[in-house]
Amino acid sequence: MSGTVIIGTGQAGVECAFALRSRGYDGAITLVGDDPDLPYQRPPLSKEVLKSRGASGWMPLRGAPLYPAQRVDLRLGVRADRILRSERRVILSDGGDLGFEHLILATGARNRIPAIAGLATLGAQGLRNAADARALVTALEGATQVAILGAGFIGLETAAALFDSRCTVTVFESGSRVMGRAVSPEVSDWFLRFHRHRGTRITLGATIAAAEPGMLTLGNGDRCGFDVLLIAAGVQPDVGLAAQAGLSVSNGIETDALHRTSDPRIFSIGDCALAPHPFHAGPVRLESVANAAEQGRRVAAVLAGQAVPGQTVPWFWSTQGSARLQIAGLGAPGDDTHLAGDLSDISDDASLVARRYRNGQCVAVETVNAAPIHMEARRTLLPATSGPRSRTPTPDA
């Protein structure tokens, strides 16, 4: 079999497969992923799924009948082990192989495991896929103490999902503020107070010296017990398959503006891809549903021989209890922040807008419970005339 093979059954891979068909692509499409579940939306895992303890929030990306109806050969629970570029073949974990005319790598990202003595042997929870979510829901049954390593989106969304539970939740963040790579210091401080007011214990600048069953030891000698330990210390791009194949990789699989890797027959999209973007001064890896879907549609246009849609304003979101954070654009350290709203108001009805400026130009807008302003920013923001060249990824939404 030839045609197009897509490795990865997340948002980027599924979006690309169906966009190919909608654009009239008539070749074979094979979608391969090691996740055994029908492809699903990931953001609800740390929100509705966890808050409902697994009773709701499971949302497929497409209904099961649509895959055969659109002639998408869906291979679930199968890992791509090797790429033989010279032969245009992918070797699969089930002993099979797939030939390809074009190959699309949508391998996503995996949890970053902090280097903490004893942590690797604990079997701590992550939250990247449906299996993780089911395991976490099970682990929470009867739990009274939850420790979370990391105060990014996933860590704080998990803490928020436990606001009304009987659990004592303690979040340890190694950085100086929560969501430090995602939002301005002012919005970060607001969320810190918002969580603490609702009972979440947050320790900033935390160093974990050792982990053992039911107990963490901090660098200052303090100890914290737990029934459940969640690792939410960020992610790293899954570049192993690409690196094995000899493709150019760094903080992601490197691509050009049309998402082609160093091999023009192989593309990369989604959380694993490091690509140029008009809203960033250098290649950037964007971890968001919107970016994954957009890149999938763009590659579909390339393979269908059609005009490629432009890249839009990057945007992200996080729901934490009653606070819906939405971000349009890409902020950076050193930006000036102009605030609208009452920073002292951390009630469920609070509303906040932070506009970030660089060289006099608004480059990002962060809102809390102000969706119309967020939507306006997505329509009106323009690429920055200059900006950071860091390849630090933005957090996933």
Protein Blocks (a to p, Z undefined) as FASTA:
>chain_A
ZZjddedjbfklmmmmmmmmmnopabdcddddfbfbdcddfklmmmmmmmnnopgoiacf
bdfklmmmnopacdehiacfbdcfknopacdfkopacddfbdcddebpaddddddehklm
nopacdfbfklmmmmmmmmgopabdcdedjdfklmmmmmmmmmmcbdcddddfbfbehkl
mmcfklmmmmmmmmmmnopacdehiacfbdcehiacdfkopacddfbdcdfebpaddfkl
mmmnopacdebcdddfkopafblkbccedjlbccddfkbcbdcddddfklmmmmmmmmmm
mmnopacdddddddddddehjbccddedjddehiacddedjfklccfkbccdddddeehi
afbdcdehilklmmmmmmmpccdfbdcfbfbdcddZZ
